[in-house]
Amino acid sequence: MKGHGKKEVIVLVGPTGVGKTALSSILAEKLPVEIISADSRQIYKYLNIGTAKPSPQLLSCIPHQFVDILELHEYYSAGRFGQEARQVIKEIFLRKNVPLVVGGSGLYVKALSEGFFSEDVQNFKVRELLRKRLEKEGSLSLYKDLERVDPESASRIHTNNGKRIIRALEVYLSTGECLSELHRKKIPLPDFTVRKFGLLKERRNLYQAINERVEQMFREGLIAEVAGILDMGYEKNLNSLNTVGYKEVINYLEGLIDYETCMEQVKKNSRNYAKRQLTWFRADQNIRWFMLDNRTGLHDVAAEIIKTCCKVNNHETSDANDSSPSSPSKEWK
């Protein structure tokens, strides 16, 4: 469906380590793109190595939005991203460029493409009280409270997921409304068409790529990056630092685990995160998936994306068909 003449936004998703940044660079060689980062951690300053943030060279060559815009202690929500990203997309269209959304944060993509509740609820005092209760009483106690006030949200949250339980209770205690009800108060659909593409690798190859990337992060100075952040005075319990790669290194710096254990935990937790990302994105029937293998590479996928999308936005490329066949030889659905 072409969206009845609407402008199109290209959305590129997939698990961590699959090659989204590399593909976005290839697309930028073919189209006048501006990248909108849909990554809930790259939005923060100082989290560079551990989030695989695009290099300074890449950031200087290709316009990026929603990268390095927040201090580590600042609050940001998917709902806010959805609204602000839509405004940025309008500005990109006015510049006659192509909005390219790239990221693995499924909730951010959902907020942009489908709408999310607009009430940007935050209550740090309530959140801190709930966090202390979690440490003292455990997640099950808070989960029972959530079942009483918002059973619909409770049914979607695991009893051990303290972070999500706290968030749902924070919303209820701050507004008197259930998080599940607020989720239904969506902002209108956007006035552009969202065309989603997803990248996949065979599990063995993806896990190998993730392991190698983690090892590279440690070689590039991940431990020094985390130590520097703590030396700046930031609290280790900040939500922004409750991130794979950072929480494990903090444990290492505090002497709770050794170096090898730290690296292995980052690898394992990164692989688990990739699994959760795939679970989320596979539920979206509007994503067109491409399996990267020996026959289908990033240039093949780029050519197909350009073939599919650029005519709608009135962007033709002279070399879009030069790199590879326009249709990948193997596509996962």
N, C-alpha and C positions, 0 to 999 in steps of 0.2 A: 504493500500500500504506500503510495507516495504522499499521503497527507493532504491531498486536494490543494496542491500549490504552496503549502506551508514550507518555510525554510526547515532544513534538517540539521539536527545536532548529532554528531557521531559520538557514540559512547563505547569505550573500550574497557572491558572488564576481564577478570580472571584471577586466579590465585596468585599469591606472592611468589616471585621468582620465575614466572612463566614467560616474561619477555614483553610486558606492556610498554615499558619505557623505550625499549629498543624499537618497537613497532611505531610508537608515536614519533620517534625521530625520523624514521623512514617516510612516514606520511607527511612530515613537515618539509621534506625535500620535494614533495610533489604538489602540495597544497599550501596556501597561506593560512596555516592553522594558528590558533591561540589555544593553549592547553589549559583546561580547567581541572585542577587536581581534586579528585574525589577520594582523598586519603585523609582519614581523621587524625593522623599523626604527623604527616608532612606539613600540615597547616601550622605546626608549632616551630618556633625558632629553636636552634641549637640541637634538635633531634635530626642529625644529618646522616651519620653512618648507619645507625641502627634502624632507620626507616628506609634505607636505600634511596634517599632523596636524590633527585637529579643533580648532576654535578654543576658547579658554578658556571662552567663553560657552556653546558647545555641550557641552563637558565638564562644566560646572556644571549644565546643565539635564538631561542624560541620563547616567545612570550608565555609565561606561566601565571595563572591566577590561583589564589588560595594556597600559596606556598610561603612559609615564613611570615605569616601575618599576625601570629599570636605569641604572647609570652606564655611560659609554661604553666603559670598559675591561672590563666584566663579560661573562662568557660565558653564552650561552643557546642551547638546542637545541630543535629541533622535538619531539623526544621528551619533553623536560621540559614544553614547552608543552602537548602532548597530555594529559599526566597532570594538570597543574595546572588546565587549562581544564575538564577533566571534573569536578573537584572544585568549581570555581566554579559550574559549571552546576547541580550538585546544590543548592548554596546558593541560587541564583537561583530554582529551582523551589520551595524551601522558603519563599521570600519571596512565592511565588505570582506571580512575574513571568515574562516571556518571554525566554529567552536568544536573542540575535540576534548571530550570528558574522559579522563584516564584515572582509574583507581580501583582499589579492591574493597572499599567500604560500601557494602551493599545498601546500608541504610541511607547513605548520602545519595547514592544513585536513585534509590526509591523516592526520596524526598524531592529530588530535582524532577524526575520524570512523571511521578504520579501525584505528588503533593503529600504533605505531612501536616500534623497538627501545628497550628501557628502559635499557640501559646508557648512561649519560650520560658518554661518554668525552671527556676533555679532558686534554691534556698540552702545556702551553705551551712547555716546553723543547724537546720533539720538534718541535713546530710551527715554532718559530723556527729550528731547525737546517734543517728542510726548506725554509723560506722563503729562507734564505741560499743553499741549494743551487740553488733555483729561479733566483735572481738570477744566480748564477755559471754554472750549467750549462744553464739553460733547461728548459722543461717536458718536452721529449721524453726527457731523461735520467731524470727522475723517473717519467715514464709507463712507461718500460721496466721500472723496478723494480716498479711496480704490476702490470704484466702478469705478472710472475713470481710475485708473492705473492697476487694477487687478480684473476685474469683476468676474472672475471665483472663486477666493478666497472669494470675497465679498458674493457670492451666498451661500457659505457654512458657513458663520459666522453670528451670530445674531447681530443686530444693537446695542444691549446693551453689547456685549462682548468686552469691551474695551481692555482687555489683548491680545486677539487674533487679534484684529484690529491693535493694535500697533505693534505686531510681524510681521504681513504681510507688513505693511508700512515700518517697519525697514529694512526688507529684500530688498524691492524695492528701497528705498532711499539709501541703502548701496551698492547695486550691479547693479542696473539698470535692474534687472530681476525680474519677478513676482514669488512670492512664489509658485503659482500653477504650473509654469513651472519647477521650481527647484525640486518640488516633483516628477516630472516625470523622473528626472535624477537619477534613482536608482542605487545603487551599485549592483553587480551581486548577484544572489541567493547563499545562503551558500552551502558548499559542504557536509552538513549533513542534515538529515531529521529531521524536527521539528514535534513533536507529541504533540498536545495540549489537555489538559484536563481542564474542568471548574467545579467549585463547585457552587451549588445553594442551597438556602433554601426558603421555603415558605416566602412570603413577611412579614407576621406578625412575624414569628420567626426570620427572618433576622433583622428586625427593633428592635425587643426586644434585640437581641444580641448586636446590635450597641449601643443602649441606655445604656445597662449594661456596655459595654466596656468604654463608655465615662465617666460614673460615676466612674469606676475604675481608669481611668486616673486622674481624679480630686483628688481621694483619694491618689493616688501615688505621687502627687505633680506637676501636670501640671502647675499650676500657678507659683510655685517657679521655675520651669524649664524655663518658658518664662521670668520671671523677671530676672533670672540669665543671660540669653542671652542678654537682653537689658543692663544689668549692665556691660557686657563685652564690650559695645560700639557699638554693631551692630545696624544699622538703622532699624527702624520698617518697612520701605517701601521696604526692600529687597524682591526680588521675592521668595526666599526660605521661607520667613516668611508669604507670602501670601498663607497660607495653613490652611485648616480647623483645628481648635483647637488652632492655634497660633494667627490668626488675631482677633478672638473673645476675647481671653484672653488679648491681647494687649488693646482692647477697655475697658475691665474691669479694667485693671491696670491704664488706663488713666481716669477712673471715668465716662466713657460714658454709661456704663450699670452696673447693679448690678450682684451679684454672680449667682442668680437663672436664670436671663435672659441669662447670659453668658453660663451657662451649657446647657440651653434649645436650644440656638442658635447652639452650637457645635453639639448637638444631631441632630437637624433638618438639618444642613448643611452636616453632615456625612451621613444621610439618602439620601439626595439629591445627594451627590457624588456617593453613591452606585448605585442609579438609572442611573446616567450618565455612570458609568462603565458598567452596564448591557446592556445599549443601544449600547455601543461600541462593546462589546464582542459578543452580540447576532448576530451582522452582519457578524461575522466570521464563515463561514460554516465548517471550519476545526476543530472546537473545539468539543470535545466529552463531553457532560454535564452529571453531576451526581447530582441528587437531594438528599440532606441529609435530612433524616426524621427518624422516629422511627424504620424503617426496614433497612435503609441503612446508615451506619456510616462511619467514616473516615477509619477504618481498612478495610472495604469492598472495598472502593475506592482504597486504597493503594494496596490491593491484585490484583485488576483488572489492575491497571497501571503496576505493576510488571509483571503480566502474559502477558500483551500486549507488553512490551518494553524490558525486560531484556535479552531475548534470542538474540535479534538483536545485542546488545552491548556485547554479550558473558559474561553476568553476570547472573549466576544462584543463586537462594537463596534456602536454605534448608527448610525454614519455610514460604515461600510465600503463601502457601495455607492453613496454619494452622489457620489463624485468622478468616476467614469468607469465604462464597462462593465467587468465583472469579468474578461473575457477579452481580452487584447491582440489587436489586429487583425492584428499581424504578429509571429510568433515564429520565431526561428532555431533550428534543430535540426541 
